[in-house]
Amino acid sequence: MKSHSTNSSRKNFISDARWRDFGKHFLRPENNHDESASQDFYLEMYRFLGKELGPARKKIYELKIKKEFINKYGYSPKNRHQVRKAVKNNPFFQFWGHMRSNINQEMFYKNQLIVDRQIENLNGKARVNQKSMGTLNLNPDLKVPKYQSFDMHWMPGSYYTEKFEKGDISAGALYDSGGIFLMTNGSLGPFNDGAAYSLINYLKSYLPKFKPNNILDLGCTVGHNTQPFKEFWPDAKVTGIDIGAPVLRYAHARSTKMGYSIDYSQQNAEKTDFRNSYFDLVVSTMFLHETSKKAINNIFKESYRVLRPGGLMIHVEQPPFRYFDDPYEQFIRDWDTHNNNEPFWGPMHDLDLHKMACNSGFKHKDIFEKMIPLVKPKLDDKFSLGIGEWFIFAGWKK
Ligand SMILES: C[S@@+](CC[C@H](N)C(=O)[O-])C[C@H]1O[C@@H](n2cnc3c(N)ncnc32)[C@H](O)[C@@H]1O
């Protein structure tokens, strides 16, 4: 077992970002003075609950709860489940949990109001001339998988709900504006694209000869982590797929107006319509943990099928629980599973991805996983390093 300290990835989610740090682009919902102030309040609350109250919460666990547990059972909590049961009735943990969960729900509610009051204008702005740039292919008959059919991390309507009959982009605007920037406390950079730049930074350092011509991004949402691949490899054909139409419309408009020709398509990553051996690189960022075990099996099989021999599948996530010896650290990392409407977070971080990739066609010797440096892009330096790391899981098709 490899022991990782709290100093790694999660600590990044408690940076000192301010709302004005958020990257401006033409589709970004406008905020008035009071709305900007409330966005700063949410950023500050996420930071305060993590950075200020986090250490106090740990102290209460170590000095009181763990001791009581040892007195009762004669041993320390052995895993995250025992820690969760032990802290359940402690008033501080209850208070902290209530605050954290409520702030997320309130943040989304407030941001939904911000999007709603200007949605007609945003929907209009998002109507772009499809002929000039990458394509947008929507499939109104695509079924939303069961593992996606609820308000993921309390985001009202999740990624797929259509609120208007024609050309709706609400879900995209909600995720790109308030959602991801606030939830991650600005740690992904002004345009929320730090995961892609972290991956590209790794690829250019460790695989400098690898130059993909045809790239697929699975679960691309608003294309924020798809665009960097087109920016870095401008001659490559880049495609993003997602199950949600409103996020894809937003992605297509956002990329087009930013000058990137990317094809977006509404498809389930478990079974796509791409032909065999079509892509050199299949990527995903922060995607697998919102899907089920069965879906990941299918996604690995599908990735293997659409990769050409010599191609690479690579996923960016948080590290599995086995990277952490301390059951308390595992419990903290599992918090969203039980309190933030992210039911697949915990189960996914327990999976044996290596075995699943082997069952999907990848050979044992061609599969690898590692921690890579976290890039936190700045406006003038896209590859500026932040604090912490990402976990990558990858397989070559040989
Ligand atoms: C956590 S979000 C965002 C991931 C995004 N790549 C990022 O870096 O922020 C996961 C996305 O995956 C999409 N998704 C979930 N299951 C999917 C599936 N089976 N096929 C395609 N997209 C899926 C969701 O609609 C959502 O937009």
The ligand as a MOL file (V3000), in Angstrom:
LIG
                    3D

  0  0  0     0  0            999 V3000
M  V30 BEGIN CTAB
M  V30 COUNTS 27 29 0 0 0
M  V30 BEGIN ATOM
M  V30 1 C -18.0870 15.0310 -13.7860 0
M  V30 2 S -18.7890 15.4460 -15.2980 0 CHG=1
M  V30 3 C -17.4940 16.2860 -16.0280 0
M  V30 4 C -16.3860 15.6970 -16.6790 0
M  V30 5 C -15.5890 16.6710 -17.5240 0
M  V30 6 N -14.7810 15.8650 -18.4050 0
M  V30 7 C -14.6990 17.5600 -16.6780 0
M  V30 8 O -13.4830 17.4680 -16.8320 0
M  V30 9 O -15.2010 18.3640 -15.8820 0 CHG=-1
M  V30 10 C -19.1490 13.9320 -16.0760 0
M  V30 11 C -19.8010 14.0660 -17.4550 0
M  V30 12 O -19.9310 12.7650 -18.0040 0
M  V30 13 C -21.1740 12.6610 -18.6760 0
M  V30 14 N -21.5180 11.2320 -18.7430 0
M  V30 15 C -21.8840 10.4230 -17.7300 0
M  V30 16 N -22.0610 9.1630 -18.1660 0
M  V30 17 C -21.7970 9.1780 -19.4870 0
M  V30 18 C -21.7720 8.1850 -20.4900 0
M  V30 19 N -22.0680 6.9190 -20.2310 0
M  V30 20 N -21.4220 8.5350 -21.7360 0
M  V30 21 C -21.0960 9.8200 -22.0310 0
M  V30 22 N -21.1070 10.7970 -21.1250 0
M  V30 23 C -21.4530 10.4960 -19.8650 0
M  V30 24 C -22.1160 13.5130 -17.8680 0
M  V30 25 O -23.2270 13.9030 -18.6340 0
M  V30 26 C -21.1970 14.6640 -17.4600 0
M  V30 27 O -21.2630 15.6990 -18.3960 0
M  V30 END ATOM
M  V30 BEGIN BOND
M  V30 1 1 1 2
M  V30 2 1 2 3
M  V30 3 1 2 10
M  V30 4 1 3 4
M  V30 5 1 4 5
M  V30 6 1 5 6
M  V30 7 1 5 7
M  V30 8 2 7 8
M  V30 9 1 7 9
M  V30 10 1 10 11
M  V30 11 1 11 12
M  V30 12 1 11 26
M  V30 13 1 12 13
M  V30 14 1 13 14
M  V30 15 1 13 24
M  V30 16 1 14 15
M  V30 17 1 14 23
M  V30 18 2 15 16
M  V30 19 1 16 17
M  V30 20 1 17 18
M  V30 21 2 17 23
M  V30 22 1 18 19
M  V30 23 2 18 20
M  V30 24 1 20 21
M  V30 25 2 21 22
M  V30 26 1 22 23
M  V30 27 1 24 25
M  V30 28 1 24 26
M  V30 29 1 26 27
M  V30 END BOND
M  V30 END CTAB
M  END
